[in-house]
């Protein structure tokens, strides 16, 4: 399937890859797991070869179809899909509902994305915070909870890496898993702290004026052309720069923001989130989706450039 998406659902509209079950209202966690095709468990089985049992390792097997999701050590503790997201049920009473959920790479990675009830206003913009809950069953990663702010009018992510407030919580698949999941209930407080810090940072960026020449210079810093670049590479980078310039100078929703660093960050976010790449690789859409909660290096780079220029 496209982007290695195995199963998923989305609320009201087709998701970015065109797959999934469309539902009218955002469901609870149990409904989300069922609609997303995540209502299965992981069983651990001993590994045998012709020479006998392999000590110290086990295979994580999906109970519905026998799919091997990964080989892990004996210390690895399974966090079932229901367990990984069960703690969010305590948040649902405060207005959290799931917008999308799904499975990647044949069940090796799973996620739920929930919209938090609060919204923030920055320079007339509505910013909605989301929480992405992700888990892996192949031993490659941890259970992770991440705050992802979205600029509502254009569906752009603005998840900047702030020094003043963390935006993610993670726990490895060893030790007291249930205790760690209990600790993850603090994510609402983490989300509030992050969004408050982000709002304060956006206000600073809004007051930081930049000229047209500076904006173009910053774009060249984000999309540099190396001295030994081939003519094709030079042409491609100039095309990308032109795209970013169009988003900064011509986008109707950004003109009202004024000539400032906040507008520049939004233009870069729009480019990083929606621009067509020069070469669309097989995993392009999956990688773009992963940046929704892992963080987009280009947006973080633009933010650092603005801070250094202040």
Number of C-alpha atoms within 10 A of each C-alpha: 11 13 19 16 20 20 21 25 27 26 18 13 13 14 15 13 14 10 17 23 18 16 16 9 12 19 20 16 22 16 14 24 25 16 22 23 19 22 15 16 15 21 16 20 13 14 14 11 7 5 6 8 12 11 11 11 17 21 20 25 20 20 13 10 8 11 14 20 21 18 20 19 13 14 12 17 17 21 22 18 22 15 13 22 21 15 17 23 15 10 15 17 9 11 11 22 23 26 20 26 27 25 23 18 16 16 25 21 21 26 25 25 23 26 22 21 13 14 17 16 11 17 14 9 14 14 22 21 26 25 25 22 23 24 28 24 27 20 21 13 16 18 24 21 24 24 30 27 28 20 20 14 10 11 15 21 26 25 25 23 19 15 8 11 16 15 26 19 17 17 18 18 20 15 12 11 18 13 9 16 20 11 13 20 15 11 19 15 10 19 24 16 16 25 24 14 17 22 17 13 17 18 15 16 21 21 15 17 15 20 11 12 9 12 19 16 13 16 20 14 13 16 15 14 16 9 7 8 11 11 9 9 14 16 13 16 18 16 13 19 19 14 15 23 20 13 23 26 16 12 13 10 14 17 13 11 17 15 20 19 28 26 26 28 25 23 25 27 25 22 23 20 20 13 14 11 12 11 8 9 11 11 12 14 17 18 13 18 17 12 17 20 24 18 20 21 13 17 25 19 17 23 21 15 16 19 14 8 12 13
